[in-house]
Structure formats: C-alpha cells, structure tokens
C-alpha cells in the first residue's frame, strides 16, 4: 500500500523529478539503514544476554557470604562431633587395653575390680548410646553441605547453549530458597502454599534467577522485626503461576509503574542496581508469560508470574 505521505502531489512531483540514479541512491541508503538496524538489534540482544549473566554473577557474589555462613554451620558441628568421637575412641581403646591386660589375670580380683572401676568412670553404656547419635548428626551435616553446594551449582549454571527443559518449578523454588536462606531466615518466616503443578517447559536457570530476585526483594522489603513471605503456586488454563507475597513496607503508587524499568530502584545507593526486576520481567516475557504486581504501602507487596506450561515450539509440534 502506498504511504499517505508519498501520495501527496508534492511528493509525487519530487519523485517524478528524481533521476534513476537518485532513486537508486535513496533505496541504497534505506537498505543500508535497515542493515544497520538489524546489526544494532543483534548487538542489543547480545548486550542483554551479557547483562543477564552479569546480574546473575553479581547476585551470586552478593550471596556468597551468606552461603558460606550456611555451609559453615553444619561443617562446625561435624568437626565438633568428630573431635568428641576421637575422645570417645581414646577412652574405648583405654578400656580395651585394660581388658587385654586382664585376659591373663582373670582370676586376679584386683584386675577385675580395676576393669569395673574404669568402666564406671568412662561410662561405657553412655558412649554406646551417644556414638550412634553423633554419627547420625554428622551424616545429616554432610548431607546439608552437599545440598547447599549442589543448589548453588544448579543456580549458577551458565550454559553455552541454553535448552528448554520440562522441570518441576517447586524444586526450583526450593533450591533457590536454600541458596537465599541467609537473606530470609533472620527477617521472615516462609509459608509455602504449593498447588498441583505439572512439569513446565522453561529455561530452569533463568526461572531460578526470577525466583531469587523476587524472594530477595521480599526479604529486603520487610523492615519490621519479623515478617512473612508466602509462596503460592497453581495452574490457570494453559499457564502455571507463582506468587511471592510479603508483609513488607509496600511500594508507593508513584513508583509502582516504574519498578520494571532498568536501573530504577528505591534502595539506597550501593544496595541495588535496579536491574533485578527489569531482568526478571524480560525473562518472563521471553517465556511468553506475564508478570504482575500489586502493593499497598504499609501492608505488603505481591508479585505474580504466569508462564505457559508448554513452550511455543512444543505447542506448534502438538498442533
């Protein structure tokens, strides 16, 4: 269809007056401008991907001290338990030495009395009960360390080629909660209201990034002595949804429309880049979903994300 601007008499006259060479020159300029625009879009997409990874690395760096604290707790009582175990084993070896000495003197009443006295002093019956308990605690500590490290590894995975996978969103949320636990546990209680969810086709590491941003923001919004963060999930039509609600300070109405803008933040200087929600919004859009927010100052904020259960190519293949 001819552009209205070119259909006016003035433009038609100007086109008629142009030589073929001038027209070819204009067309060449338009083609070049289109090529430059495509190149610029490619660079913008590449910059966005780098920005996402940069924000992820920055987030991991911010949480590194907290994760180290979480790891040190179970490691601490493992070392303590093993120290106690060494002492117990030393006592047991001492008892065994006494038994070995008594083997050749079973008729010696003094040796038998010494063994009985040593058994009472060392409280062998207590040791027999406590050693299994120490081993169970140590095993639990080691398992906690492995879980924390594995969750951190899963969260920080940077794939050279990202692939869409069918995953359990609940597992992703739980894994992310384990990583950000040090940010939350001193400020809020976490309430899970998980509904039935099928496996969802998504980019797992990027969705974990979204969960992390929402959970950390919820914790930072709680300025009272202690609050509550409620995580709810469910299915609505062809979409799976996740809500993160907090009992924090809320968001002022004048800021509510800007929270997804890049670099916009209400946090003090040095406390945030203003990229978390913007990148999360972009990730949800990339999944063909939507992100909504409702907030009331002094009451709290609720973020809701909804993404298709089936990724678009899978829907096309099914069709």
C-alpha positions as CSV (number, residue, x, y, z in Angstrom):
1,X,0.0,0.0,0.0
2,X,1.3,3.5,-0.9
3,X,2.3,5.6,2.1
4,X,-0.1,8.6,2.6
5,X,3.0,10.8,2.7
6,X,4.1,9.7,-0.8
7,X,0.7,10.1,-2.3
8,X,0.5,13.8,-1.9
9,X,1.1,15.9,-5.0
10,X,4.3,17.5,-3.6
11,X,5.9,14.1,-3.0
12,X,4.7,12.7,-6.4
13,X,6.2,15.8,-8.1
14,X,9.5,15.3,-6.2
15,X,9.7,11.6,-7.2
16,X,9.0,12.4,-10.8
17,X,11.8,14.9,-10.8
18,X,14.3,12.5,-9.4
19,X,16.6,10.6,-11.7
20,X,17.0,6.9,-11.6
21,X,20.4,7.3,-10.0
22,X,18.9,9.4,-7.2
23,X,16.2,6.9,-6.6
24,X,18.8,4.1,-6.5
25,X,20.8,6.1,-4.1
26,X,17.9,6.6,-1.7
27,X,17.0,2.9,-2.0
28,X,20.6,2.0,-1.2
29,X,20.6,4.3,1.8
30,X,17.3,2.6,3.1
31,X,18.8,-0.8,2.6
32,X,22.0,0.2,4.4
33,X,19.9,1.8,7.2
34,X,17.9,-1.5,7.5
35,X,21.1,-3.5,7.7
36,X,22.5,-1.2,10.3
37,X,19.3,-1.5,12.3
38,X,19.5,-5.4,12.2
39,X,23.1,-5.2,13.3
40,X,22.1,-2.9,16.1
41,X,19.3,-5.2,17.2
42,X,21.8,-8.1,17.2
43,X,24.2,-6.2,19.4
44,X,21.4,-5.2,21.7
45,X,20.3,-8.8,22.1
46,X,23.9,-9.8,22.8
47,X,24.3,-7.0,25.4
48,X,21.1,-8.1,27.1
49,X,22.3,-11.6,27.4
50,X,25.6,-10.4,28.8
51,X,23.7,-8.1,31.2
52,X,21.6,-11.1,32.5
53,X,24.8,-13.1,33.1
54,X,26.4,-10.1,34.7
55,X,23.5,-9.6,37.1
56,X,23.5,-13.3,37.9
57,X,27.2,-13.2,38.8
58,X,26.6,-10.0,40.8
59,X,23.8,-11.7,42.7
60,X,25.9,-14.8,43.4
61,X,28.7,-12.5,44.7
62,X,26.2,-10.7,47.0
63,X,25.0,-14.0,48.4
64,X,28.4,-15.7,48.7
65,X,29.0,-14.6,52.3
66,X,25.5,-15.9,53.2
67,X,26.1,-19.2,51.5
68,X,29.5,-19.6,53.3
69,X,27.7,-19.0,56.6
70,X,25.2,-21.7,55.8
71,X,28.0,-24.1,54.9
72,X,30.0,-23.3,58.0
73,X,27.1,-24.1,60.4
74,X,26.9,-27.9,59.5
75,X,30.7,-28.1,59.0
76,X,31.1,-26.7,62.5
77,X,29.2,-29.4,64.3
78,X,30.7,-32.0,62.1
79,X,34.2,-31.0,63.3
80,X,32.9,-30.8,66.9
81,X,31.4,-34.3,66.7
82,X,34.5,-35.8,65.2
83,X,36.5,-34.2,68.0
84,X,34.3,-35.8,70.5
85,X,34.4,-39.1,68.7
86,X,38.2,-39.0,68.9
87,X,38.0,-38.6,72.6
88,X,35.5,-41.4,72.9
89,X,37.6,-43.7,70.8
90,X,40.6,-42.9,73.0
91,X,38.6,-43.9,76.1
92,X,37.4,-47.1,74.4
93,X,40.9,-48.0,73.4
94,X,42.0,-47.5,77.0
95,X,39.2,-49.8,78.1
96,X,40.2,-52.4,75.5
97,X,43.8,-52.2,76.8
98,X,42.5,-52.9,80.3
99,X,40.6,-55.9,79.0
100,X,43.6,-57.2,77.2
101,X,45.7,-56.9,80.4
102,X,43.0,-58.7,82.3
103,X,42.9,-61.7,79.9
104,X,46.0,-63.2,81.6
105,X,44.7,-62.5,85.1
106,X,41.0,-63.4,85.1
107,X,41.5,-65.0,88.5
108,X,43.0,-61.7,89.8
109,X,40.3,-60.0,91.8
110,X,42.2,-56.7,91.8
111,X,42.4,-56.7,87.9
112,X,38.7,-57.4,87.7
113,X,37.9,-54.5,90.1
114,X,40.1,-52.2,88.1
115,X,38.2,-53.0,84.9
116,X,34.9,-52.4,86.6
117,X,36.1,-49.2,88.1
118,X,37.4,-48.0,84.7
119,X,34.1,-49.0,83.0
120,X,32.2,-46.9,85.5
121,X,34.5,-43.9,85.2
122,X,34.3,-43.9,81.4
123,X,30.5,-44.6,81.4
124,X,30.7,-47.2,78.6
125,X,27.0,-47.5,78.4
126,X,26.6,-43.8,77.6
127,X,29.3,-44.0,75.0
128,X,27.5,-46.9,73.3
129,X,24.3,-44.7,73.1
130,X,25.9,-41.4,72.1
131,X,28.3,-42.6,69.4
132,X,25.4,-43.6,67.0
133,X,23.8,-40.2,67.7
134,X,27.0,-38.4,66.8
135,X,27.3,-40.4,63.6
136,X,23.7,-39.5,62.6
137,X,24.3,-35.8,63.2
138,X,27.5,-35.9,61.2
139,X,25.7,-37.7,58.3
140,X,23.0,-35.0,58.4
141,X,25.6,-32.3,58.4
142,X,27.4,-33.7,55.4
143,X,24.1,-34.1,53.5
144,X,23.2,-30.5,54.2
145,X,26.6,-29.3,52.9
146,X,26.1,-31.4,49.7
147,X,22.6,-30.0,49.2
148,X,23.7,-26.3,49.6
149,X,26.6,-26.8,47.3
150,X,24.5,-28.6,44.7
151,X,21.8,-25.9,44.8
152,X,24.4,-23.2,44.4
153,X,25.9,-25.1,41.4
154,X,22.4,-25.6,39.8
155,X,21.5,-21.9,40.4
156,X,24.7,-20.5,38.9
157,X,24.9,-22.8,35.9
158,X,25.7,-20.8,32.8
159,X,25.1,-22.9,29.7
160,X,26.8,-22.0,26.5
161,X,23.7,-23.3,24.7
162,X,20.5,-22.9,26.8
163,X,17.9,-25.5,26.2
164,X,14.2,-25.6,27.1
165,X,13.6,-28.4,29.7
166,X,10.5,-29.8,31.4
167,X,11.1,-29.1,35.1
168,X,9.4,-29.1,38.5
169,X,9.0,-25.4,39.4
170,X,8.6,-26.4,43.1
171,X,12.0,-28.0,43.0
172,X,13.5,-24.8,41.5
173,X,11.8,-22.6,44.2
174,X,13.0,-24.9,47.0
175,X,16.5,-24.9,45.6
176,X,16.6,-21.1,45.3
177,X,15.2,-20.8,48.9
178,X,18.1,-22.9,50.1
179,X,20.5,-20.5,48.4
180,X,18.9,-17.3,49.7
181,X,18.1,-18.7,53.1
182,X,20.6,-16.5,54.9
183,X,18.9,-13.4,53.4
184,X,15.5,-14.5,54.6
185,X,15.8,-16.5,57.8
186,X,16.6,-13.6,60.2
187,X,13.8,-11.4,58.7
188,X,10.8,-13.6,57.7
189,X,9.0,-16.9,58.0
190,X,8.4,-18.6,54.7
191,X,4.9,-20.1,54.1
192,X,4.5,-22.5,51.1
193,X,1.1,-22.8,49.6
194,X,2.0,-25.1,46.7
195,X,-0.8,-26.3,44.4
196,X,-0.6,-29.2,42.0
197,X,1.8,-28.3,39.1
198,X,2.7,-30.3,36.1
199,X,6.3,-30.1,34.7
200,X,6.8,-26.8,32.9
201,X,8.9,-26.3,29.8
202,X,11.3,-23.4,30.6
203,X,14.9,-22.3,30.9
204,X,15.5,-23.5,34.5
205,X,18.5,-21.4,35.4
206,X,16.7,-18.2,34.2
207,X,13.5,-19.0,36.1
208,X,15.6,-19.7,39.2
209,X,17.0,-16.2,38.7
210,X,13.5,-14.8,38.7
211,X,12.6,-16.6,41.9
212,X,15.8,-15.4,43.6
213,X,15.1,-11.8,42.7
214,X,11.5,-11.9,44.0
215,X,12.5,-13.7,47.2
216,X,15.4,-11.3,48.0
217,X,13.3,-8.3,47.2
218,X,10.6,-9.6,49.5
219,X,13.1,-10.0,52.3
220,X,14.6,-6.6,51.8
221,X,11.0,-5.1,51.9
222,X,10.4,-6.3,55.4
223,X,11.6,-3.6,57.7
224,X,9.7,-4.7,60.8
225,X,11.2,-7.0,63.4
226,X,9.9,-10.1,61.5
227,X,7.5,-10.7,58.6
228,X,6.1,-13.4,56.4
229,X,6.9,-14.4,52.8
230,X,4.2,-16.5,51.3
231,X,4.9,-18.5,48.1
232,X,1.8,-19.8,46.3
233,X,1.6,-21.8,43.0
234,X,-1.1,-23.2,40.8
235,X,-2.4,-23.7,37.3
236,X,-4.7,-21.3,35.4
237,X,-5.7,-22.6,31.9
238,X,-2.6,-23.3,29.9
239,X,-0.3,-21.4,32.3
240,X,1.5,-22.2,35.6
241,X,1.6,-19.3,38.0
242,X,3.8,-18.5,41.0
243,X,3.1,-15.7,43.6
244,X,5.5,-14.3,46.1
245,X,3.8,-12.1,48.7
246,X,5.5,-10.3,51.6
247,X,4.3,-8.3,54.6
248,X,6.8,-5.6,54.0
249,X,6.7,-1.8,53.6
250,X,4.9,-1.9,50.2
251,X,5.6,0.2,47.2
252,X,4.4,3.8,46.8
253,X,1.8,4.3,44.0
254,X,4.1,6.7,42.1
255,X,6.8,4.1,41.9
256,X,4.5,1.1,41.1
257,X,4.5,1.9,37.3
258,X,8.3,2.2,37.2
259,X,9.6,-0.9,39.1
260,X,10.2,-2.9,35.9
261,X,12.3,0.0,34.4
262,X,16.0,-0.8,34.0
263,X,18.1,0.8,36.8
264,X,15.1,2.1,38.7
265,X,15.4,1.3,42.4
266,X,14.1,2.7,45.7
267,X,17.1,1.2,47.6
268,X,19.9,3.3,48.9
269,X,23.0,3.8,46.8
270,X,25.1,0.7,46.8
271,X,22.3,-1.6,47.9
272,X,20.9,-2.4,44.5
273,X,21.5,-2.0,40.8
274,X,17.8,-1.6,39.8
275,X,18.2,-4.5,37.3
276,X,16.7,-7.4,39.2
277,X,13.0,-6.8,38.4
278,X,13.7,-5.5,34.9
279,X,15.7,-8.6,34.0
280,X,13.0,-10.8,35.7
281,X,10.3,-9.1,33.7
282,X,12.3,-9.7,30.5
283,X,12.9,-13.4,31.4
284,X,9.1,-13.9,32.0
285,X,8.3,-12.2,28.6
286,X,10.9,-14.4,26.9
287,X,8.9,-17.4,28.2
288,X,5.8,-16.0,26.7
289,X,4.4,-15.1,30.1
290,X,3.5,-12.1,32.2
291,X,4.5,-10.5,35.5
292,X,2.0,-8.5,37.6
293,X,2.4,-6.7,40.8
294,X,0.0,-5.3,43.5
295,X,1.1,-3.4,46.5
296,X,-0.2,-1.3,49.4
297,X,2.1,0.8,51.4
298,X,2.5,-0.4,55.0
299,X,0.7,-3.7,54.1
300,X,2.9,-5.6,51.6
301,X,3.5,-6.5,48.0
302,X,2.5,-9.4,45.8
303,X,4.3,-10.4,42.6
304,X,2.6,-12.9,40.3
305,X,4.3,-14.5,37.3
306,X,2.5,-16.8,34.9
307,X,4.2,-18.7,32.1
308,X,2.9,-21.3,29.6
309,X,3.2,-24.9,30.7
310,X,4.2,-25.8,27.1
311,X,6.8,-23.8,25.3
312,X,5.5,-22.4,21.9
313,X,7.5,-24.8,19.6
314,X,6.1,-27.7,21.6
315,X,2.6,-26.3,21.1
316,X,3.2,-26.0,17.4
317,X,4.5,-29.5,17.2
318,X,1.5,-30.8,19.0
319,X,-0.8,-28.9,16.7
